[in-house]
Amino acid sequence: MTVDTQLFTDIDYEQNGKQLGWIGIPQSLNTSGWANYYLPLAVIKNGSGPTVVLFGGNHGDEYEGQVSLMNLARRIQPEQVQGRIIMLPMLNRPAAENGTRLSPLDGRNMNRAFPGQRNDTITGMIAHYVSQVLFPLAEMVIDIHSGGRSAHFMPSVNMHRVPNAKQMQQMLDAGMVWGASYVFIYRDVGGEGLLPGYAESLGKVTLGTEIGSASQFSKEMVHIAERGVQNVLKSRGILDGKVEAPARPPQIVAADERDDYVMAPVSGIYEPRVEMGEQVKTGDLLGVVHSFEQPFAEPTPVKALTSGMLICRRAFPLTKQGDNVATIVRPA
């Protein structure tokens, strides 16, 4: 298959064994007229079988996926595999190195750049390569996210509600196998161009996650990510071994309504009054926003517009009007 892309790699996706290397991206910079930028790439293949593509670092300030995939790339050996595993632990490496959600090279959000274009900024060029080269190889796509600097999340495996019933059931089944506390069916409220959304539109069995956050980065969160990836691969016969069952079965929840995603009505310092896992009803006080301009005035209340459980809340107190400060889910 010939694809019109500027990106290149010395890794042969059809070769058996383990290959650890790079995807090169041509660049022309102030500091170097002729330059390449490199994304880490691991391919582990053994014989015939399904292909899964795994991504970490779609957002640079979300480290659970990055560390988990680097660990798994070192640990998994070809003889443990039947099929092919493709891993990009730092899909947005410029943002990962900068500790930011957006790329410092072009200011773009990788998870709003799909399917990308051949002649684009670096973020769009990477999205184009993934869309045109990697997705056609895959039956399954996994994109590991966390709350980053802005949000605390209860560990969950995420997906959209897709129209294809068989695809939806396969995604739910894979999500349950992962072993996180929740399988979360969500809707887009932050724009189009998501990696998992594009993969779903191609009919791929697609899983996202929200596991922890930058300020919760811990042994437990990395374990949930690593165990989940291995469980899903084992359940599909790509990786040998038995699935490790969680202590309690995951719950399937959904945030189907736009009002489930509560946005700050004003800017200021957000003080939460409800913690994740608590049940709330429409009209309940979720938090308040303290004003910089009028610090001794009563803070602005933020109230629930729907009823359910708080699965996510804002982590970073400094808040702008329109920032998501809480997300409410209900059993699906």
N, C-alpha and C positions, 0 to 999 in steps of 0.2 A: 504494500500500500504506500503510495506516494502522497504526501501532504505538503501543501505550500505553506511552510512555516519558516521563520528565521531562526528558531531555536534548534539546537543540535545536541547530540549525545553520542559517546562512544559505546554506550551500553546497548547490547543486542537483546531486545525484548523476547526473542524466540530461543535464546540459548539457555540450556539447562545449567543449573548451579546457582551460586550466589554471586551477584555483581554489585559492588558498592562504588558509586561514582557521582557524576554530575550531569545536569542539563545546563548547557551554555546559552547565554543570551547576549547577542551583540549590542554594544552600547557605544555611544560617542559622548564623552564627558569633557568638562572644562579641564580636568586634570589629565585626561588621556583621550586623544582623538580616536584611537583604536583600542577598544576595551571589550572584555567579556565579563558578564556577571554570572555566578554559578549557583544553581540550586542543588542541594544534596538529593540523590536518587538511589534507592535500593530496589533490586529486582531479585526475587528468589523463585526459581522455577524448577519443577521436577515433573517431566512427562506431561500427559494431557490432563485436562481438568479445568474447573472454573478459574476465572481471573477476578481478583479483587484489587481495587486501587484505594489506598489509604492516604489521607491527607492530615497533616498537623500544621499549625502555624498559618492557617488561612488569615487569621488576625494575629499580628505579631505579639500582642500582650497576653496571649492565651497559651500557656506553656505545658499544660497537661498532655496535649496531643503530641507536641514536639518531643518531649522527654520520653513518652511512652513508645513512640515509633522509633526513636533512636535506640532505645533499649531492645525492642523487639527485632530490629534490623541486625543488631549484633548477635542476638540470642538464637534466632530461628535458623536452622540448618536445612539444606535442600532435602535431605532424607526424611525430614518431618513433614514435607509438603507434597501434596498431590494436586498439581495445577500451577497457578502463578500468583504471587503476591508482589504488588508494585507499591512502594512507599515513597512519599515525599513529605518528610517530617517538618520542613520549613517551606511551605508553598510560597509564602510571602516573606522570604528571608530578609529583605531590606527592613521591613517592619519588625521582624523578630529581633534583629540586631539593634534596632532603635527602641524596642520596648513599647511600640505604639500599635494602635489598631490599624492605622492607615500607613501606606508606604511613604517614607520620607523622600523618595525619589520623584514621585509624581503626585503625591497627596491623595491617591485613590484607595478605595476599599476593594480588596480582592473579591470579597463576597457580594459585590454589586457590579462585577466586571464581566460576567459570563453572558454569551459565549466568547467574547473578545474578538479581536481582529489581528490579522497578520501584521499590518502596519499600524501600530498603536503605541501608547506609552508602555513601559515595562510591565505594568500590572495587566494591561489588556493583552500583551503579547504572551504572557504566561497563561492567562485564561484561554487564549486561542489554542495554544499547544495542548493544554489539558483537554479541551473540548474536541479537538480534531485528531489527536494522536492517542491519548490515553483512554478516553471514554469508549471509543470503538472497540478497545481490547477487553473491556470489563463487562461482567455480568452484575457485579456488586460494586458500589461506591460508598466509602465511609469517610466522613469529614468531621474530625474531632474538634469541638469548640468547648470553651468555658465562658464564664462571665467576664473575663478580662478584668480591667481595672474598674469598670463601671458598675458591675452587677454581681450579686451573690445568687447562685442557683442551687437548688436542691438537685443532686445528680440525676440526670435524665437522658434518655435516648429520644431523639426528636425526628419528626417527619411531617410533611404536609399531608392533607387528606387528598389522595389522588383519585381520579375517576375510574381507573382500571382496578376492578375488585380483586383480581388475582395478585397484581402487583402490591396493592395495599395490604392484603393478607400476608404476603411474604415479608413485607417490611415490618408489620406488627409482630410476626413470629420471630424475626431476627432481633427486633427490639426487646422482646421478652427474654430471649436467650442471653442477651448482653449481661443482665444482672444488676443494672442500676435500679434505684428505688422507683423510678417512674418512666413510663413511655409516654411522651408528650407530643400530642398532635397540635401543631401551631399554624398560624396564618401570618402572612407577610404584612408588617405594618411599617417597615423601614425602607421600602423601595424594592425594585426588581433587580435581576441579574445574579441571584444567589447560585453558588456552585451546586448545593443539593437540589435546588429547584430545577436547575437545568438538567441535572442527571435524572431526576424523576421524570421530566418531560420526555426523555429518551427511552423510558421504560425500564431503567436500571433499578434494581433493588437498592435503595439508598437510605443510609442512616446518617443523621447528624447527632451531635450530643451537646449538652450543656453540663459540664462536670466541673464544679468548683469555680474558682476565680483566681486572679493573680494574688489577692490577699489571703486566699484560703489554700494556696498551693501546698500540698502536704503528701505524705506517704500514702494516706488513704485514698486521696483523689487520683494519684498516679496509678495506684493498684486497681481502682475501679476502671480506669481507662484501659490498662494493659489486660486485665482479666476479661473485660468486655470484648476487646478485639479478638483475643484468643478463643473465647467462647463462641463467637459468631463464626470464626473460621473453622473451628472444630465441628460445629453443627452443620456446616455445608460441605464437610469432607475435604477441605483444603489443607487443614492442619491436623496432625494426628493427636490422639488423646481424648479424654472425656471432658465434657462440659462441666464446669464448676458451678454448681447451683448456688444462688444467693441465699442468705439466711431467711429471707421472706420473699414471696413472689412479687414482682413489680406490679404497680397499678397503672392502668391506662387512663390518662387524663387528657383533656383538650381545653384550649383557649380559642374558641371559635368566633367570638364576637370582638369587634374592634375595641369595645369598652373594657374588655378583659385586660387590655394593655394600658395602664394608667399613666398619663403623662403629667409632668409638673405644670401647674397653671401659671406659675411665676418663677423667676430666678431667685436664687439665694442658697441657704444652707438647709438641706433636707434632713429632718430628724424623723426616723421611722418610729411608729408607735405599734406596729404589728410585726411579728417575726415570721420567717418562712415556716411553713407547715401549719400555721394557724388558720382556722376557718373564719371567714368574714361574710357579712351580709351587705347588700346594697345600702349605701348610706353610712356604713361604719367608717370611722376615722382610721386611715392607713398611716398618716404621718402629717407633718407640718413643715412649711418652708419659712425660714427666718430671713428677714430682709436685711440687707447691708445698709440701705438708705434710711430705714426706720427700725433700728434694732430693738427699740423698746415698745413698739407696737405689737399687737397680738399677731402671731405668725399666721400665714395663710393655710387653712386646712386642705388636706388632700383626702378625698373620700372615695370609697369603693363605689363603682357604678354597676357592678354585677356581684353575684354571690359565688362563693367557692373557697378554695384553698390558695393561700399565697405560696407560689412556687419560686418566685424570684423577687428580690427587692434591690434597690439601688445600693451600691457599696460605697461610692465616692460621695461624700456629703455635698461638695460644691456642685450645684445643680443649675442648669439653664432651663428656661421655659421650654416645654416640649420634650424634655428628657423623660425616658421611661423610668418610673420610680417603683413600680410594682406590677406584677403579672398574676392574674387569678385564673385558676383552672378548676374544672369539674370532672367527675368521672365520665369517660367517653362511652 
